[in-house]
Amino acid sequence: MQTTLSPATDASMTPRDRQLLARTPYAQASVPEQYLRHIVDYPRKEQPGTILVDTDARYLYYVLPEGKAIRYGVAVGEEAMAFSGVARVGRLAEWPDWIPTADIQARLGPYPARVAGGPANPLGARAIYLYSGNKDTLYRIHGTNQPEYIGQAISSGCIRMRNEDVIDLYDRVKLNSTVVVLPPGQSTQAGAGAGWRG
């Protein structure tokens, strides 16, 4: 298994991104090296442009041509609340507002009815909205204001990324791209069905 640490680049960051991320209300987390962005071998058969989330391993893969992928570390949903299956990218948003669902209000609130986009917003710098057909699943791939949780199963079901990583992914992904979220127990890692180390 060959992995190459992908050079950190802020080339895809807009002036607004730089301004907002320079003033984050949270501490910069030290994310373990394995969860930083890497270019990796990718022997699975998904088409380039597909996103695959390995829930167990806490990795998101953006499939590239020629058997490669960009691997990002993510935080995933707690098992009872996590999405799994196949979806499509139905919407893309920069610095989105967050509208907490009734379920989140009941479990974790109270929150305001709408939290404006910005560095304190739980959706972070970008949101990739997962749809099933024409219906919003209410699950997202998004940035975070809690980067210290990357590599853990902690969220209310969404897939969280470091803000710099979700900006990088957002600039690559296209509307209607396929998103595959493997259920627990279906990891691409060694010991799982494919015997593949990602």
KACORWO-V576973 format. One record per run of one state. SS is the DSSP state (H for helix, E for strand, - for the rest). FROM is the first residue (numbers start at 1). TO is the last residue. If there is no record, write none. Layout:
BEGIN
SS_FROM_TO / SS_FROM_TO
END
This chain:
BEGIN
-_1_2 / E_3_5 / -_6_14 / H_15_21 / -_22_32 / H_33_35 / -_36_37 / E_38_41 / -_42_50 / E_51_54 / -_55_58 / E_59_63 / -_64_67 / E_68_73 / -_74_74 / E_75_77 / -_78_78 / H_79_81 / -_82_84 / E_85_94 / -_95_97 / E_98_98 / -_99_101 / H_102_108 / -_109_114 / E_115_115 / -_116_125 / E_126_132 / -_133_134 / E_135_142 / -_143_146 / H_147_149 / -_150_152 / E_153_155 / -_156_158 / E_159_160 / -_161_162 / H_163_172 / -_173_177 / E_178_182 / -_183_198
END
